[in-house]
Amino acid sequence: MLEAVRRDEAYANLLLPARIRRARLGQADAALATELTYGTLRRQGYYDHVIAIAADRPADAIDPAVLDVLRLGVHQLLATRVPTHAAVNEQVDLVRRVAPKAAGFVNAVLRTVSRTDAAAWRDLVAEGASGEDDRLGRLESHPAWVVRALRSALAREGRGDELEALLQADNSSPRVNLAVLPGVGDGAQELAAVEGYAPDRYSPIGATADDPIAVVSAAGGRIRVQDEGSQLAALALSRAMPVRPGERWLDLCSGPGGKTAVLAAEALAAGAELAANEVIPARAELVRAAIAGVPLEVDVRVGDGRALDAAAFGAPGGFDRILLDAPCTGLGALRRRPEARWRKRPEDVAELTQLQGELLDAAFGALAPGGVLAYVTCSPHTAETHGSIGGALARWGGTAESLDTAAVVQSVSRHPLDLGADAATVQLWPHRHGTDAMFIALVRRVPED
Ligand SMILES: C[S@@+](CC[C@H](N)C(=O)[O-])C[C@H]1O[C@@H](n2cnc3c(N)ncnc32)[C@H](O)[C@@H]1O
């Protein structure tokens, strides 16, 4: 599993469930396999420092297949209750299969690790740090550039002191959260009767239950797995202002369709029309599947959003509401994708902000006068959030006005959200709200005189 993630760039959250099914693991073994894989991948930056000290050589000087085994062993020794002898012996057996000559080395390194307890290892790893960001990056296992980006996003709200809590939140798996599509069948009633049912704190359509997967499979598309922040982002657009019947809505970058499903349910209830666009055909198929539970005709098309032609969607006068849930670094959803933090590169940010700017211009150009755009990212990186929307607002000049996004999101939410002071945008946080770090900005196209 670790090898597939490293060598083939596989996604653990997609590959692992398939491997678990193939190996026919029972519930307890599946949970253990998931914990070992996710924990090892998330914490690999920290474990590499431990390994470097114990092996007295940098981790990147160790054969990658051997390093995978060492990381798995260190995770078992420092973060699980697996007995020392079992953790060491298992890894020695494992390395015999991939690099037999390294068995003695793995045995020696893991025995060295096991002789010092977890708290003392943290002190040893912190000792070598070059400053506070490096210290936090080492201990909470985040690349230094990501730590800096998160620190500056929090500092923008005057909340830089929350950085450690945020990094720690990235290291724990979120609970599976459900969205009950509003007005579609009696999903809400069905769910209320389910064991362990608890409504979400913020999203009015969100909930958790003891066995969420069983709930989803029995719900015929009316109840879906979705983060609470994503629900709030979609509802911020659909509930930004009262809907006039016949309004035309577009989800511009819609794959795999989580927010399209919420918008479809909202459009159905309010008498609006919805279209969806996605550049990758396979992801457009996922959008079609995601909205299957909503009895609304949605025009799902494959195309590059930068070349958006509203007339081709049958909306020559433009759309009344557009969701641009933009392709982004995903730094706000690190807790879901354990390997993601090690794959992203700082260079990705420049490429993505260029794309976000072009998509923003296309979306704004396709708005009807008075129409509303929701710009959303699952990244709190300020270049992708304030940078992208701020740049776009400067280009659009007097033709655009920011809406009070904070007031809209607060009005949608079940409970008041603790938000930053900038009313034009909303930044949600895993450590503060228990959601992915979604960013939302609502902008209106000023009607012409
Ligand atoms: C953040 S995801 C959208 C998630 C979706 N809203 C949901 O809730 O399930 C961004 C999507 O934009 C798509 N995308 C990337 N570049 C695009 C482009 N130039 N035009 C249209 N879609 C694009 C990606 O393939 C991806 O599916």
The ligand as a Gaussian input file, in Angstrom:
#p B3LYP/6-31G(d) Opt

LIG

0 1
 C      -12.528000      21.363000      -6.290000
 S      -13.053000      20.311000      -7.534000
 C      -14.804000      20.567000      -7.498000
 C      -15.483000      19.756000      -6.421000
 C      -16.995000      19.729000      -6.584000
 N      -17.569000      21.049000      -6.576000
 C      -17.676000      18.919000      -5.500000
 O      -18.172000      19.479000      -4.518000
 O      -17.732000      17.689000      -5.637000
 C      -12.583000      21.156000      -8.976000
 C      -12.997000      20.482000     -10.258000
 O      -12.618000      21.361000     -11.335000
 C      -12.254000      20.576000     -12.440000
 N      -11.491000      21.452000     -13.348000
 C      -10.162000      21.704000     -13.373000
 N       -9.859000      22.556000     -14.366000
 C      -11.028000      22.862000     -14.975000
 C      -11.369000      23.679000     -16.082000
 N      -10.426000      24.355000     -16.747000
 N      -12.662000      23.755000     -16.449000
 C      -13.616000      23.054000     -15.779000
 N      -13.354000      22.262000     -14.725000
 C      -12.072000      22.167000     -14.340000
 C      -11.471000      19.458000     -11.824000
 O      -11.405000      18.362000     -12.712000
 C      -12.299000      19.160000     -10.570000
 O      -13.248000      18.174000     -10.839000

